[in-house]
Amino acid sequence: MEKLLDVRDMHVSFRSGKTNVEAIRGASFHVNEREIMAIVGESGSGKSVLTQSCLRLIASPPGQIDAGEVWFCGRDLMRLTESQLQRVRGREISVIFQDAMTALNPTMRIGDQITEMLLEHLRMTRADARALAGEILPLREEPDKLEKWLQRNLRSGGERLERDSAELSRFLGGNNAREGVERWLLERGTYSKEQARQEAVNLLARVKIPDPEKRMEQYIFQCSGGMRQRVMIAMALSCRPRLVIADEPTTALDVTIKAEILDLLAELIRSLQTSIILITHDLGTVASCADRIGVMYGGQFMEQGTTRQIFYETLHPYTLGLMEAAPRLDLPRSRKLSTIPGSPPNLDHMPAGCPFSTRCSYCMAVCKANQPPLTDKNGHTVHCWLYDPRAAAQRELFEADKEKKHGRKND
Amino acid sequence: MAEKMIEIRDLCVSFPLDGKRTLEAVSHVDLSIFRGETMGLVGESGCGKTTLGRAVKGIVPISSGSVLYRGHDVARMSFSDRKRFQRETQMIFQDPYSSLDPRMTVREIVREGMKAHRLGTAREQNDRVDSMLELVGLNPEHANRFPHEFSGGQRQRIGIARALALDPAFIVCDEPTSALDVSIQAQIVTLLKEIQARMGLTLLFISHDLAMVKYVSDRIAVMYLGQIIELAEADDLYDHPQHPYTRALLSSIQLADPDAEARRVRIRLQGDVPNPIDLPQGCRFQGRCPNACPECRTKEHRLVAVSPTHLTSCSVGAAPL
């Protein structure tokens, strides 16, 4: 499968006073085309910082990306200029935030906000015109394909399409075709204001908001939590991005609404053939919809694999601990919750070795002193010393505990 | 049967909106909580579960109806009885950040109630602070620190220590774990259960986390728009839900198990929760109910027993699936 996003060895730190706090300590992951990649972790594990760093969205200062590459469609986003990256943000990679109330403008009508965003993101720049002209010219002899292209890329249709085709053919026939087409594109733009407004209404209808025309005139505080999140999704998908980063999109919602929003998101993602990074702290959220899962702790990935691998062939003690710590409806109430002792590490005083070593029940001397190596089992990767051949005895303990867990599940 | 610790009789709590209109957050609720049990109270945001919890504790004025503590109406208690009620009923709040005064040290926070009730000498109070902190798993040497020096889970432990310092009999736990990380939630819930067993506490456990409520509660009440719509023993409620809302609620819980998730059939509800200011006629759930019949649009349902321990307000949805 094709890798859409490939993040390699990210290091991000925050300066606070005289100290430098390392929030992301060497994290690598990738997202395939058309897949839902979930990043699971507790607060402070760095899941939001990592994904925001991929778009260079962290405030700097105090934040600072120390190292790492983010490959997206053949470009390293870390090496783009700010204005080049601005064209990627929102258009090719968009973000859905947890709290629409703070992410959206409370003093602007919903419709105006979406319209403004569409006009801004789909504005035609000189560079766009040049690139698009390059796509149009080869279609010069094939009117059918040209029409399809116009519909897809300029959202042209009906009368507008006829006018566009007529005007274009005039320029294409001229002797300086390329320059003419470029000028025409710049003048035409992608959207008129009315078109953008109509598109905004369509978007709201698409996320199943009843009576979208009326909602356009409302403010975000007039919407319920579920409706707000729908508006956020509509905005994030408006430019048909290739990748959506959804940062805890359902955390603030009630169970019934949560299930609905997740279904909607999964459905739209599939129909638009978009990929998504789903950030969450809740394993229940990802069990049904994610294709792959990465488990983060202390600014690093502990384990990455397909959803089935993570749930049924768990390799890391932290992942197992997380699953055992949550009460489960399908297990008897008499089962004692197993707790992970202690609390997540303070990023100021990270252990020299594995970040989880202070809370791990299988901790060995080596875990405290040295960073665990990466073990790869058919794409199921884990950072843990248990998979070193010298740790066979300790690993047996872990396997036995895991067996107990799965055995209990089958009772 | 065990003694009734709390008895709620036909309780209503309304908040005035703008002169004419009122919002009825809790509407004609009857509920008894027996000594030593954990009563779970679940519902979605805005259903009135927190208001009900606060009304029981007496920190929200009651519009009509009554709350009885050990058989005595709280509203008609003598001054000294009321003082005792206030000491013996405590509360643990949801947000461990805003429920602790940032300018007080942990010792002052935990000791404040004992001071207010003039329990023991200063020395005894300090000793009790130390033993309470130890009980909840904190180091008594940290008693002179301020709340901001602690993590969320530790702060929630401070809140628990504060509630326990007065040796209460009944505690209202208002979403005590929902602001915490998964691994910390388990610690706090395990701690609460241990302390309950040791001190013989009665708990009202309010939460929107249905899996957590099932885990901690003996009996569970489900609320919808200010009313209790179903009340049953924990396992019975999850195995045989009667009310269509309860069924929909339970069916939307996401399970941390891909195979179980694949088997889960979700009952989809239409629309949003109605505006509590402008309630529908008849059953409050009828607008979203898949089984609504004409009768539901006119007649308000009351809780009826389907078995001695299982009550539901829906007679229509209770038909076999």
Interface residues (C-beta under 8 A of the other chain):
Chain A: E42 S43 S224 G225 G226 M227 D254 V255 T256 I257 K258 A259 E260 L262 H281 D282 L283 G284 T285 A287 S288 T307 R308 F311 Y312 G321 L322 M323 A325 A326 P327 R328 L329 D330 R333 K336 L337 S338 T339 I340 P341 S343 P344 K409
Chain B: E44 S45 S151 G152 G153 Q154 D181 V182 S183 I184 Q185 A186 Q187 V189 T190 H208 L210 A211 M212 K214 Y215 A234 D235 Y238 A248 L249 L250 S252 I253 Q254 L255 A256 D257 P258 A260 E261 A262 R264 R266 R268 L269 D272 V273
